[in-house]
Amino acid sequence: MAKTIKPKRGNHSPASKTVEAPEVAVAELDEAVGTAVVEAHEAIVADNAQTDSQAAAVTLEPWSSLKVAIIDDAMHPPRLDRFEEKESRSVAELLMTDVEVTAELETHGCPNDATADRRLLLIASTDVPLLTLAKIGAVSSEALRMIEEHRTFLRLKTALEEEVGKLEIVDPYKAIPDLTSCQLILLDYYLEGSAKGGDTAISVANTIREQANRPDDQQIVLMSSIETVRDLRIQFRGQTNLTGSAFAFIGKPDLNEKWKVKAHLGMLERARPYAPAFSKYRDQLEVALAQAKVGLLSLVDDLDIGDYAFLQGRALMKDGHPLGDYMFWLLSSQFTALAFEQEGMRARQRELDALEFDGEPVAATEPSLVVANMLHSALVSREVGPLGPHPRAAGNDKYGSFPLVQLGDVFLDKARSKAVVVMSADCDLAFSPLKDREPDAETPVMLVPGLPIKLRDATDEPSHRTDGIVHKDEVYRIAWDFSKYRSVGLGELQGWLTEKGFDTSNRDRLRPLFALKLQQEFGSHLLRVGPPLMPPMTTSATGRVIVHEPERHNFKSFGPKELMLTRFKETTTLRVTPNIASALKEACEELHSRLNDQLPNLKDKAKEALEKKIESLSGQIANDKFWIELLRGIDLNAKGSEKRSGPLGFVLGADLPDGGNPRVIIQIEEEKGKPAPAVGSALEEPEQDTAAVSGAG
């Protein structure tokens, strides 16, 4: 059974919380202006607050028991001593002497003897649109910013007081208290204005992170009214050493309405239970990487010159595989094993394996580019280097003109507008600058062209593609065109790539899993079987022509030598001869006559409607072009589905259509020699394929 609570009725007056820093406290407001500010501020939540008589039990939301802290300098209302001296004088003069301003503030409860600071407080504590705001903005953009940010703060404060279990307002100008009991902390980025940057927020976040017994599931949410701070969130997280699973960014415009606050509270609360598992994973990874570094360096130190000589002399010399590339593969595999394939990381892996995200959103931001970079690293080996000769043949003129390439080498032009990938097997491309396996200029290098497309611009899903190539801040898909593959001799490859505009100064290489997958798809394309098409098959049929008005009248029958159906691929076509077309036209004329006979018995709208049908049918009968085009044949729909074409329609199926406009129907049965059933009789052979053609009036 769901728990219930009663809506909270918090004290929403800004004067209820004393702010001692920087100098002047809100509590110093005199009684008259204080009353006006309270009334103005209560208007902010008038639409959302319930009266005592209306208060009713409501379902407890998942976030209703949260303890939340807000750290935001906007908690302090604007004051003259917080502006530049020139702007301070201009704002004070405006608030005290402008007739329109003083009159407008007086209507909102501000007495004539109120100070300029008290007038500012009244303006900043209400959401009422005021002409005064525009005038303040004209003399001081900073004053207008402070007013708007204080208003935003009060709206957020009010919404949170109504939604969460406890709200704590933390003054960023004072020592940060113990916040380990808070599950959610909202932290403004520019705590001293945008001109001073986010150093104060970074310092505050580090203080919170270092507090003893800080819970693993505590979420720190960076906020800002300036949208560009969103781009700084990764830098901020790095400077504060916060784990990504317990950190988020929310722009203040996304918290300016109660429903948005509730939506974000829901997402943050859904994400909170997952944070400990990811925090433990990250901590264990740090330990594992340190241990793996020590272990790998120890292993490398244990390798002596004889080990390297053994690997190359016995395994690589004749094959031609470069020793450095081979060691890169061995050591990177060893490092992966040391770092990830040990019990500590396996235990953390099992914890992540057990997690289940149910599809509900847990963040309002798009996936970070970090995800794309990880996929790119899993997909390709980066910075393979420029295309060039075998490393052991660099100074040998005989072999220096042969480039060393491998399966999966990807070359792009500098504009990232075209790509090409090597699809030849490594064993076909391998050579050594020795007589035992010297290169052959005629060795074919199979190349498949591709089109790089920014994923955000992709509109289709090509069959053969590689998704996740990252260049700068863009993620690309390369759509491979197997039909345009080509073979270039090894001795001509360098020149061909240069001539076609590909950048050979560097390249990426598809990792074996993805290179072999693409090669398998390419091989299947080359080995596909394309048998000749089966010729069209024609069968005879019988049928009848019916005039439907909507009563059915048998008009003409066709024998098996008169009607023919042709099947090609998945299409069934009725071959229309001049004899069939004439019968259909004569039936339409019969229908026209019957409809004319009905006119004297009709009145008003019914008569007018039938006259229009008769007029339409007359035009169709007289349309010679239609009857000539009919001789091309008619492609029939599937059984039971009527197809219309001009004055005629076509139905494949045993059941004749009921109702509808007056029309002519030709019913066709494919069973050779089977006569058509009598008019009005039930069609009791559903196994037969029957086609019906109708002409509407």
C-alpha positions as CSV (number, residue, x, y, z in Angstrom):
1,M,0.0,0.0,0.0
2,A,1.4,3.4,-0.9
3,K,2.3,5.7,1.9
4,T,0.6,9.1,2.0
5,I,1.6,12.5,3.3
6,K,0.0,15.9,3.4
7,P,1.3,18.7,1.3
8,K,3.9,20.9,3.1
9,R,3.2,24.5,3.8
10,G,6.7,26.0,4.2
11,N,7.4,29.5,5.3
12,H,8.2,31.1,1.9
13,S,9.3,34.5,3.1
14,P,12.9,35.4,2.2
15,A,13.0,37.3,5.5
16,S,12.6,34.0,7.4
17,K,16.3,33.1,6.7
18,T,19.0,35.4,8.0
19,V,21.8,35.9,5.5
20,E,24.8,37.5,7.2
21,A,27.2,37.7,4.3
22,P,28.5,39.7,2.6
23,E,27.2,42.6,4.8
24,V,23.5,43.4,5.0
25,A,21.0,40.8,6.2
26,V,17.5,40.3,4.7
27,A,16.2,40.2,8.3
28,E,17.0,43.9,8.7
29,L,14.0,44.8,6.5
30,D,11.6,47.0,8.4
31,E,8.1,45.8,9.2
32,A,6.2,47.7,6.5
33,V,8.4,46.6,3.6
34,G,8.8,43.2,5.1
35,T,5.1,42.7,5.0
36,A,5.1,43.8,1.3
37,V,7.9,41.4,0.4
38,V,6.2,38.5,2.2
39,E,3.0,39.2,0.3
40,A,4.8,39.5,-3.0
41,H,6.8,36.4,-2.5
42,E,3.7,34.4,-1.5
43,A,2.2,35.3,-4.8
44,I,5.0,33.2,-6.5
45,V,3.5,30.0,-5.2
46,A,-0.2,31.1,-4.9
47,D,-1.1,28.8,-7.8
48,N,0.6,25.8,-6.4
49,A,-0.2,26.1,-2.6
50,Q,-3.3,24.5,-1.2
51,T,-5.5,25.9,1.5
52,D,-6.0,24.0,4.8
53,S,-9.5,23.1,3.7
54,Q,-8.2,21.8,0.4
55,A,-5.2,19.9,1.8
56,A,-5.7,16.2,1.1
57,A,-3.5,13.1,1.3
58,V,-1.3,12.6,-1.7
59,T,0.9,9.7,-2.8
60,L,4.4,9.8,-1.6
61,E,6.9,10.4,-4.4
62,P,10.2,8.5,-4.5
63,W,12.1,11.7,-3.8
64,S,9.8,12.9,-1.0
65,S,12.2,11.8,1.8
66,L,15.3,13.2,0.2
67,K,17.5,15.7,2.1
68,V,18.7,18.3,-0.4
69,A,21.2,21.2,-0.1
70,I,21.4,24.2,-2.3
71,I,24.7,26.2,-2.5
72,D,24.1,29.3,-4.6
73,D,25.1,32.9,-4.1
74,A,21.8,33.9,-5.6
75,M,20.3,33.2,-2.1
76,H,21.5,36.7,-1.4
77,P,19.2,39.4,-2.8
78,P,20.7,42.2,-4.9
79,R,22.0,45.3,-3.0
80,L,23.6,48.5,-4.0
81,D,26.9,47.7,-2.4
82,R,27.3,44.6,-4.7
83,F,27.3,46.8,-7.9
84,E,30.0,48.9,-9.4
85,E,29.9,52.5,-7.9
86,K,28.6,54.1,-11.0
87,E,25.9,51.5,-11.6
88,S,25.0,51.6,-7.9
89,R,24.3,55.4,-8.1
90,S,22.3,55.0,-11.3
91,V,20.1,52.2,-9.8
92,A,19.6,54.1,-6.6
93,E,18.6,57.3,-8.5
94,L,16.1,55.3,-10.6
95,L,14.5,53.6,-7.7
96,M,14.1,56.7,-5.6
97,T,13.3,59.4,-8.1
98,D,11.7,57.9,-11.2
99,V,8.0,58.7,-11.0
100,E,6.8,55.6,-12.9
101,V,9.1,53.3,-10.8
102,T,8.0,54.6,-7.4
103,A,4.3,54.5,-8.5
104,E,4.6,50.9,-9.7
105,L,6.3,49.8,-6.5
106,E,3.8,51.6,-4.4
107,T,1.0,49.6,-6.0
108,H,2.8,46.4,-4.8
109,G,3.0,47.6,-1.2
110,C,6.3,49.5,-1.1
111,P,6.0,52.6,1.2
112,N,7.4,56.0,0.0
113,D,10.1,56.0,2.7
114,A,11.6,52.6,1.7
115,T,15.3,52.7,1.0
116,A,16.7,51.7,-2.5
117,D,18.0,48.4,-1.1
118,R,14.5,47.6,0.3
119,R,13.0,48.5,-3.1
120,L,15.5,46.1,-4.8
121,L,14.5,43.4,-2.4
122,L,10.8,43.8,-3.2
123,I,11.5,43.6,-6.9
124,A,13.8,40.5,-6.6
125,S,11.3,38.7,-4.3
126,T,8.3,38.7,-6.6
127,D,7.6,37.0,-9.9
128,V,5.2,39.8,-11.0
129,P,6.3,41.3,-14.3
130,L,7.3,44.9,-13.7
131,L,8.0,47.8,-16.0
132,T,10.7,48.7,-13.4
133,L,12.8,45.7,-14.6
134,A,13.3,47.1,-18.1
135,K,14.4,50.4,-16.6
136,I,16.8,48.8,-14.3
137,G,18.3,46.7,-17.1
138,A,18.9,49.9,-19.1
139,V,21.1,51.4,-16.4
140,S,22.7,48.2,-14.9
141,S,22.8,44.7,-16.6
142,E,24.4,43.4,-13.4
143,A,21.5,44.5,-11.2
144,L,19.1,42.9,-13.6
145,R,21.1,39.7,-13.6
146,M,21.1,39.5,-9.8
147,I,17.3,40.2,-9.7
148,E,16.6,37.4,-12.2
149,E,18.9,34.9,-10.4
150,H,17.4,35.7,-7.0
151,R,13.9,35.2,-8.5
152,T,15.1,31.9,-10.0
153,F,16.5,30.8,-6.7
154,L,13.3,31.5,-4.8
155,R,11.2,29.6,-7.4
156,L,13.6,26.6,-7.1
157,K,13.6,26.9,-3.2
158,T,9.8,26.9,-3.1
159,A,9.5,23.9,-5.5
160,L,12.0,21.9,-3.5
161,E,10.3,22.7,-0.2
162,E,7.1,21.3,-1.5
163,E,8.7,18.2,-3.0
164,V,11.6,16.9,-0.8
165,G,11.8,15.8,2.8
166,K,14.2,18.5,4.0
167,L,15.9,21.5,2.3
168,E,19.1,23.1,3.5
169,I,20.3,26.4,2.2
170,V,24.1,26.7,2.4
171,D,25.8,30.1,2.2
172,P,28.8,29.8,-0.1
173,Y,30.5,32.7,1.7
174,K,30.7,30.8,4.9
175,A,32.4,27.5,5.9
176,I,30.7,24.6,4.3
177,P,28.9,22.5,7.0
178,D,28.8,18.7,7.2
179,L,26.6,17.7,4.3
180,T,27.0,13.9,4.5
181,S,23.4,13.5,5.5
182,C,22.3,15.0,2.2
183,Q,21.5,12.7,-0.7
184,L,21.4,15.6,-3.3
185,I,23.5,18.8,-3.5
186,L,22.7,21.5,-6.0
187,L,25.8,23.6,-6.6
188,D,26.0,26.8,-8.6
189,Y,29.0,27.1,-10.9
190,Y,29.6,30.9,-10.7
191,L,29.4,31.5,-7.0
192,E,31.1,34.9,-7.3
193,G,29.9,36.0,-10.7
194,S,31.0,34.8,-14.1
195,A,33.9,37.2,-14.2
196,K,35.7,35.3,-11.4
197,G,35.2,31.8,-13.0
198,G,34.3,28.6,-11.2
199,D,37.2,28.3,-8.8
200,T,35.0,28.8,-5.7
201,A,32.6,26.0,-6.9
202,I,35.5,23.7,-7.5
203,S,36.8,24.4,-4.0
204,V,33.4,23.8,-2.4
205,A,32.9,20.5,-4.4
206,N,36.3,19.3,-3.2
207,T,35.4,20.2,0.4
208,I,32.2,18.2,0.1
209,R,34.0,15.2,-1.5
210,E,36.6,15.1,1.3
211,Q,34.1,15.1,4.1
212,A,34.4,12.0,6.3
213,N,31.8,9.3,5.8
214,R,30.4,10.9,2.7
215,P,27.9,8.3,1.2
216,D,28.7,6.7,-2.1
217,D,25.2,7.5,-3.5
218,Q,25.4,11.3,-2.8
219,Q,24.7,13.2,-6.0
220,I,26.4,16.5,-6.7
221,V,24.5,18.5,-9.4
222,L,26.3,21.4,-11.0
223,M,23.9,24.2,-12.0
224,S,24.2,27.4,-14.0
225,S,22.0,29.9,-15.8
226,I,24.7,30.3,-18.4
227,E,24.4,27.5,-21.0
228,T,28.1,27.5,-21.9
229,V,28.9,26.0,-18.5
230,R,27.4,22.7,-19.8
231,D,30.6,22.4,-21.9
232,L,32.7,22.8,-18.8
233,R,31.1,20.0,-16.8
234,I,33.7,17.4,-17.8
235,Q,36.5,19.7,-16.9
236,F,34.8,20.5,-13.6
237,R,34.4,16.8,-12.8
238,G,38.0,16.2,-13.5
239,Q,39.1,19.1,-11.2
240,T,37.0,17.8,-8.4
241,N,37.7,14.1,-8.8
242,L,34.0,13.3,-8.6
243,T,32.9,10.0,-10.2
244,G,30.7,10.5,-13.2
245,S,28.0,8.2,-11.7
246,A,27.5,10.6,-8.8
247,F,27.7,13.8,-10.8
248,A,25.3,15.6,-13.1
249,F,24.8,19.0,-14.8
250,I,21.4,20.8,-15.0
251,G,20.9,24.2,-16.5
252,K,18.9,26.6,-14.3
253,P,16.4,27.2,-17.2
254,D,15.5,23.5,-16.8
255,L,14.5,24.1,-13.2
256,N,12.3,27.1,-13.7
257,E,9.0,25.3,-13.5
258,K,7.7,22.9,-10.9
259,W,7.2,20.0,-13.4
260,K,10.8,20.3,-14.5
261,V,12.0,20.2,-10.9
262,K,9.9,17.0,-10.3
263,A,11.2,15.5,-13.6
264,H,14.9,16.0,-12.5
265,L,14.3,14.8,-9.0
266,G,12.8,11.6,-10.5
267,M,15.8,11.1,-12.7
268,L,18.4,11.8,-10.0
269,E,16.6,9.5,-7.5
270,R,16.5,6.7,-10.1
271,A,20.2,7.1,-10.8
272,R,21.2,7.3,-7.1
273,P,21.0,3.5,-6.3
274,Y,23.4,2.8,-9.2
275,A,26.2,5.1,-8.0
276,P,27.8,2.9,-5.4
277,A,28.5,0.1,-7.9
278,F,30.1,2.4,-10.4
279,S,32.1,4.2,-7.6
280,K,33.5,0.8,-6.4
281,Y,34.3,-0.2,-10.0
282,R,36.2,3.1,-10.5
283,D,38.1,2.7,-7.2
284,Q,39.0,-0.9,-8.0
285,L,40.1,0.0,-11.5
286,E,42.5,2.6,-10.1
287,V,44.1,-0.1,-7.9
288,A,44.1,-2.6,-10.7
289,L,45.7,-0.2,-13.2
290,A,48.5,0.6,-10.7
291,Q,49.1,-3.1,-10.1
292,A,49.0,-3.8,-13.9
293,K,51.6,-1.1,-14.6
294,V,54.0,-2.6,-12.0
295,G,53.4,-6.1,-13.4
296,L,53.8,-5.1,-17.0
297,L,57.0,-3.2,-16.4
298,S,58.4,-6.1,-14.4
299,L,57.6,-8.5,-17.3
300,V,59.3,-6.2,-19.8
301,D,62.3,-5.9,-17.6
302,D,62.5,-9.7,-17.5
303,L,62.7,-9.9,-21.3
304,D,66.3,-9.9,-22.4
305,I,67.7,-9.4,-25.9
306,G,67.6,-13.1,-26.5
307,D,63.9,-13.2,-26.1
308,Y,63.4,-10.5,-28.7
309,A,65.8,-12.2,-31.1
310,F,64.0,-15.5,-30.6
311,L,60.6,-14.0,-31.4
312,Q,61.8,-12.3,-34.6
313,G,64.3,-14.9,-35.8
314,R,62.0,-17.9,-35.3
315,A,58.5,-16.5,-35.8
316,L,58.7,-13.2,-37.7
317,M,61.8,-12.9,-39.9
318,K,60.6,-14.9,-43.0
319,D,56.9,-14.0,-42.4
320,G,57.8,-10.3,-42.5
321,H,55.7,-9.2,-39.6
322,P,57.5,-6.2,-37.9
323,L,58.7,-6.9,-34.4
324,G,57.5,-3.7,-32.9
325,D,53.9,-4.3,-34.1
326,Y,54.1,-7.8,-32.8
327,M,55.3,-6.7,-29.3
328,F,52.6,-4.0,-29.3
329,W,50.0,-6.7,-29.7
330,L,51.5,-9.0,-27.0
331,L,52.1,-6.3,-24.4
332,S,48.7,-4.6,-24.8
333,S,47.0,-8.0,-24.4
334,Q,49.1,-8.7,-21.3
335,F,48.2,-5.3,-19.9
336,T,44.5,-6.0,-20.4
337,A,44.9,-9.4,-18.7
338,L,46.8,-7.9,-15.7
339,A,44.4,-5.0,-15.3
340,F,41.0,-6.5,-15.9
341,E,41.3,-10.3,-15.8
342,Q,41.9,-10.6,-12.0
343,E,39.5,-11.3,-9.2
344,G,39.1,-7.8,-7.9
345,M,37.9,-6.4,-11.3
346,R,36.0,-9.6,-12.0
347,A,34.0,-9.0,-8.8
348,R,33.3,-5.4,-9.8
349,Q,32.3,-6.7,-13.3
350,R,29.8,-9.1,-11.8
351,E,28.2,-6.2,-9.9
352,L,27.8,-4.2,-13.1
353,D,26.5,-7.3,-14.9
354,A,23.7,-7.5,-12.3
355,L,22.5,-3.9,-12.9
356,E,19.4,-3.4,-14.9
357,F,18.3,0.0,-16.3
358,D,14.5,-0.2,-17.0
359,G,14.4,2.3,-19.8
360,E,13.3,5.3,-17.6
361,P,15.6,8.3,-18.0
362,V,18.3,8.8,-15.4
363,A,19.9,11.9,-16.9
364,A,18.6,14.8,-19.0
365,T,21.9,15.3,-20.9
366,E,23.0,13.5,-24.1
367,P,25.6,10.7,-23.8
368,S,29.0,12.3,-23.5
369,L,31.7,12.1,-26.2
370,V,33.6,9.8,-23.8
371,V,31.3,7.0,-24.8
372,A,32.0,7.5,-28.5
373,N,35.7,7.6,-27.8
374,M,35.6,4.3,-26.0
375,L,33.7,2.8,-28.9
376,H,36.2,4.2,-31.3
377,S,39.1,2.6,-29.4
378,A,37.3,-0.7,-29.3
379,L,36.7,-0.4,-33.0
380,V,40.1,0.7,-34.4
381,S,43.7,0.9,-33.5
382,R,44.7,4.5,-33.6
383,E,47.7,6.3,-35.0
384,V,49.0,3.3,-37.0
385,G,51.3,5.8,-38.8
386,P,52.0,6.8,-42.4
387,L,51.9,4.4,-45.3
388,G,55.4,3.4,-46.1
389,P,57.8,0.5,-46.9
390,H,58.6,-2.4,-44.6
391,P,60.5,-1.1,-41.6
392,R,63.4,-3.3,-42.4
393,A,63.5,-2.2,-46.0
394,A,63.6,1.6,-45.5
395,G,67.1,1.9,-46.8
396,N,66.8,-0.8,-49.4
397,D,66.0,0.6,-52.9
398,K,64.9,-2.9,-54.1
399,Y,62.1,-3.2,-51.6
400,G,61.5,0.5,-50.6
401,S,58.7,1.1,-53.1
402,F,56.4,-1.6,-51.6
403,P,54.1,-0.3,-48.9
404,L,53.3,-2.5,-45.9
405,V,49.5,-2.7,-45.4
406,Q,47.2,-5.0,-43.4
407,L,43.6,-6.1,-43.4
408,G,41.4,-3.3,-42.0
409,D,43.7,-0.4,-42.8
410,V,41.4,2.6,-43.3
411,F,42.4,5.6,-45.4
412,L,40.4,8.9,-45.5
413,D,40.8,12.1,-47.3
414,K,41.5,15.2,-45.2
415,A,38.0,16.5,-45.6
416,R,36.6,13.2,-44.3
417,S,34.4,13.0,-47.4
418,K,35.6,9.6,-48.7
419,A,37.2,6.5,-47.3
420,V,38.7,3.2,-48.5
421,V,39.5,0.0,-46.5
422,V,41.9,-2.8,-47.2
423,M,40.0,-6.2,-47.5
424,S,42.8,-8.5,-48.5
425,A,43.9,-11.2,-46.0
426,D,47.0,-10.4,-44.0
427,C,48.7,-13.6,-45.3
428,D,48.3,-12.3,-48.9
429,L,49.8,-8.9,-48.0
430,A,52.7,-10.1,-45.8
431,F,56.2,-9.9,-47.3
432,S,59.7,-9.7,-46.0
433,P,62.7,-7.8,-47.5
434,L,64.4,-11.2,-48.0
435,K,64.6,-13.5,-51.0
436,D,62.5,-16.1,-49.2
437,R,59.4,-13.9,-49.3
438,E,60.1,-10.9,-51.3
439,P,57.2,-8.6,-52.4
440,D,55.5,-8.9,-55.7
441,A,54.4,-5.7,-57.4
442,E,51.4,-7.6,-58.9
443,T,50.0,-8.8,-55.6
444,P,46.4,-7.6,-55.6
445,V,45.3,-5.4,-52.8
446,M,41.5,-5.6,-52.5
447,L,40.0,-2.1,-51.7
448,V,36.4,-1.2,-50.8
449,P,35.3,2.4,-51.0
450,G,33.2,4.0,-48.3
451,L,31.3,7.2,-47.6
452,P,31.9,8.8,-44.2
453,I,28.6,10.3,-42.8
454,K,28.2,12.2,-39.6
455,L,25.9,10.1,-37.5
456,R,23.7,13.0,-36.7
457,D,23.2,13.5,-40.5
458,A,22.6,9.8,-41.3
459,T,19.1,9.1,-42.7
460,D,19.3,5.4,-43.6
461,E,20.8,2.1,-42.4
462,P,23.1,0.8,-45.1
463,S,23.7,-3.0,-45.0
464,H,27.5,-2.7,-44.7
465,R,28.8,0.0,-42.4
466,T,31.2,0.8,-39.6
467,D,29.7,3.1,-36.9
468,G,31.6,4.9,-34.3
469,I,34.6,6.5,-36.0
470,V,35.5,9.7,-34.1
471,H,37.1,12.7,-35.6
472,K,37.5,15.8,-33.5
473,D,34.1,16.2,-31.9
474,E,32.1,14.4,-34.5
475,V,31.1,10.7,-34.7
476,Y,31.0,9.2,-38.1
477,R,29.5,6.2,-39.9
478,I,31.3,4.8,-42.9
479,A,28.9,3.2,-45.4
480,W,30.9,0.6,-47.5
481,D,30.0,0.1,-51.1
482,F,31.0,-3.5,-52.0
483,S,29.7,-3.2,-55.5
484,K,32.5,-0.7,-56.3
485,Y,35.5,-2.7,-55.0
486,R,38.7,-2.7,-56.9
487,S,42.0,-4.4,-56.9
488,V,45.2,-2.4,-57.1
489,G,48.7,-3.9,-57.4
490,L,50.9,-3.6,-54.3
491,G,53.5,-1.8,-56.3
492,E,51.0,0.8,-57.4
493,L,49.1,1.2,-54.2
494,Q,51.0,4.3,-52.8
495,G,50.5,6.2,-56.0
496,W,46.9,5.2,-56.5
497,L,45.9,6.4,-52.9
498,T,47.7,9.7,-53.5
499,E,46.1,10.2,-56.9
500,K,42.7,9.6,-55.5
501,G,43.2,12.2,-52.7
502,F,43.6,9.9,-49.7
503,D,45.7,11.0,-46.8
504,T,48.5,8.5,-46.3
505,S,50.3,10.5,-43.6
506,N,48.4,8.5,-41.0
507,R,45.7,5.8,-40.8
508,D,43.5,3.8,-38.4
509,R,43.2,0.1,-38.5
510,L,40.1,-1.9,-37.8
511,R,40.7,-4.2,-34.9
512,P,40.7,-7.9,-35.9
513,L,37.1,-8.6,-34.8
514,F,35.6,-5.8,-36.9
515,A,38.0,-6.2,-39.8
516,L,37.2,-9.9,-40.1
517,K,33.4,-9.2,-39.8
518,L,33.6,-6.7,-42.7
519,Q,35.8,-9.1,-44.7
520,Q,33.3,-11.9,-44.1
521,E,30.5,-9.7,-45.4
522,F,32.6,-8.7,-48.4
523,G,33.4,-12.4,-49.1
524,S,29.7,-13.2,-49.0
525,H,29.0,-10.4,-51.5
526,L,31.6,-11.8,-53.9
527,L,30.4,-15.4,-53.5
528,R,26.7,-14.7,-53.8
529,V,24.9,-16.8,-56.5
530,G,22.8,-15.0,-59.1
531,P,20.8,-17.5,-61.1
532,P,18.8,-16.4,-64.1
533,L,15.3,-15.2,-63.5
534,M,12.6,-17.7,-64.1
535,P,10.4,-16.7,-67.1
536,P,6.8,-15.5,-66.6
537,M,4.4,-18.4,-66.2
538,T,0.9,-18.0,-67.8
539,T,-2.1,-20.1,-66.9
540,S,-5.6,-20.1,-68.3
541,A,-8.7,-19.2,-66.3
542,T,-12.5,-18.8,-66.5
543,G,-14.6,-16.0,-65.4
544,R,-17.8,-13.9,-65.6
545,V,-18.7,-10.2,-65.9
546,I,-21.3,-8.9,-63.4
547,V,-23.1,-5.6,-63.4
548,H,-23.4,-4.5,-59.7
549,E,-25.9,-1.7,-59.0
550,P,-25.7,-2.9,-56.1
551,E,-27.9,-5.9,-57.1
552,R,-25.8,-8.3,-59.2
553,H,-26.7,-9.1,-62.8
554,N,-24.8,-11.7,-64.8
555,F,-23.6,-10.0,-68.0
556,K,-21.1,-12.3,-69.8
557,S,-18.9,-15.4,-69.2
558,F,-15.4,-16.2,-70.4
559,G,-13.9,-19.7,-71.1
560,P,-10.4,-21.0,-70.3
561,K,-9.2,-19.9,-73.8
562,E,-10.2,-16.3,-73.3
563,L,-8.8,-15.4,-69.9
564,M,-5.0,-15.6,-69.0
565,L,-3.1,-14.8,-65.8
566,T,0.6,-14.3,-65.9
567,R,2.9,-14.7,-62.8
568,F,6.3,-13.1,-62.6
569,K,8.2,-13.0,-59.3
570,E,5.5,-12.1,-56.8
571,T,3.1,-10.3,-59.2
572,T,0.0,-11.7,-60.8
573,T,-1.1,-9.9,-64.0
574,L,-4.4,-10.2,-65.8
575,R,-3.8,-10.1,-69.5
576,V,-6.5,-7.9,-71.0
577,T,-7.3,-8.6,-74.7
578,P,-9.5,-6.3,-76.9
579,N,-12.3,-8.8,-76.4
580,I,-12.2,-8.5,-72.6
581,A,-11.9,-4.7,-72.8
582,S,-14.9,-4.6,-75.1
583,A,-16.9,-6.7,-72.7
584,L,-16.0,-4.5,-69.7
585,K,-16.9,-1.4,-71.7
586,E,-20.3,-2.9,-72.8
587,A,-21.0,-3.9,-69.2
588,C,-20.3,-0.3,-68.2
589,E,-22.8,0.9,-70.8
590,E,-25.4,-1.5,-69.4
591,L,-24.7,-0.2,-65.9
592,H,-25.2,3.4,-67.3
593,S,-28.6,2.4,-68.7
594,R,-29.7,0.8,-65.5
595,L,-28.7,3.8,-63.4
596,N,-30.6,6.1,-65.8
597,D,-33.7,4.0,-65.3
598,Q,-33.5,4.6,-61.5
599,L,-33.5,8.4,-61.7
600,P,-37.3,8.9,-62.0
601,N,-37.8,7.0,-58.7
602,L,-35.4,9.2,-56.7
603,K,-35.8,12.7,-55.2
604,D,-33.7,15.6,-54.1
605,K,-30.2,14.7,-52.8
606,A,-30.4,11.0,-53.7
607,K,-31.3,11.9,-57.3
608,E,-28.5,14.6,-57.4
609,A,-25.9,12.1,-56.1
610,L,-26.9,9.5,-58.7
611,E,-26.8,12.0,-61.5
612,K,-23.2,12.8,-60.6
613,K,-22.3,9.1,-60.7
614,I,-23.9,8.7,-64.1
615,E,-22.0,11.8,-65.4
616,S,-18.7,10.3,-64.1
617,L,-19.5,6.9,-65.6
618,S,-20.3,8.6,-69.0
619,G,-16.9,10.3,-69.0
620,Q,-15.1,7.0,-68.2
621,I,-16.9,5.2,-71.0
622,A,-16.0,7.9,-73.5
623,N,-12.3,7.9,-72.4
624,D,-10.7,6.0,-75.3
625,K,-7.2,6.4,-73.7
626,F,-8.2,4.5,-70.7
627,W,-9.5,1.5,-72.7
628,I,-6.3,1.5,-74.8
629,E,-4.1,1.6,-71.7
630,L,-6.1,-1.3,-70.2
631,L,-4.6,-3.6,-72.9
632,R,-1.2,-3.3,-71.1
633,G,-2.6,-5.6,-68.5
634,I,-3.6,-5.2,-64.8
635,D,-1.4,-6.2,-61.8
636,L,-3.8,-7.8,-59.3
637,N,-3.6,-7.2,-55.5
638,A,-3.4,-10.0,-53.0
639,K,-6.4,-12.1,-52.4
640,G,-9.3,-10.2,-50.9
641,S,-7.8,-6.8,-51.6
642,E,-9.5,-4.6,-54.3
643,K,-7.3,-2.5,-56.6
644,R,-8.9,0.5,-58.4
645,S,-7.7,2.0,-61.7
646,G,-9.9,4.6,-63.3
647,P,-13.4,3.2,-63.8
648,L,-12.2,-0.4,-62.9
649,G,-11.1,-2.2,-59.8
650,F,-9.4,-5.5,-59.3
651,V,-9.8,-8.1,-56.5
652,L,-8.0,-11.4,-56.0
653,G,-10.2,-13.7,-54.0
654,A,-13.2,-15.9,-54.0
655,D,-15.5,-13.5,-52.1
656,L,-17.1,-10.7,-54.1
657,P,-17.1,-7.3,-52.4
658,D,-20.4,-6.3,-50.9
659,G,-22.0,-2.8,-51.1
660,G,-20.1,0.2,-52.5
661,N,-20.8,2.2,-55.6
662,P,-22.4,0.8,-58.7
663,R,-19.8,-1.0,-60.7
664,V,-18.9,-3.8,-63.1
665,I,-17.2,-6.9,-61.8
666,I,-15.3,-9.6,-63.7
667,Q,-14.7,-12.6,-61.5
668,I,-11.9,-15.0,-62.5
669,E,-11.2,-18.5,-61.4
670,E,-7.9,-20.2,-62.2
671,E,-9.0,-23.8,-61.9
672,K,-9.1,-24.7,-65.6
673,G,-12.4,-25.5,-67.0
674,K,-14.4,-24.7,-63.8
675,P,-17.5,-22.7,-64.7
676,A,-18.2,-19.5,-62.7
677,P,-21.0,-19.9,-60.1
678,A,-24.5,-18.6,-60.9
679,V,-25.3,-15.0,-59.9
680,G,-26.3,-14.8,-56.3
681,S,-24.9,-18.2,-55.3
682,A,-22.4,-18.5,-52.4
683,L,-18.7,-18.9,-53.3
684,E,-17.9,-22.1,-51.4
685,E,-14.4,-22.9,-52.7
686,P,-12.0,-20.7,-50.7
687,E,-9.1,-22.7,-51.9
688,Q,-9.4,-21.4,-55.5
689,D,-7.6,-18.2,-56.4
690,T,-10.3,-15.9,-57.9
691,A,-9.8,-12.4,-59.3
692,A,-12.5,-9.8,-59.6
693,V,-12.4,-6.6,-61.6
694,S,-14.9,-3.8,-61.0
695,G,-15.8,-0.6,-62.8
696,A,-17.4,2.1,-60.6
697,G,-19.9,4.6,-61.8
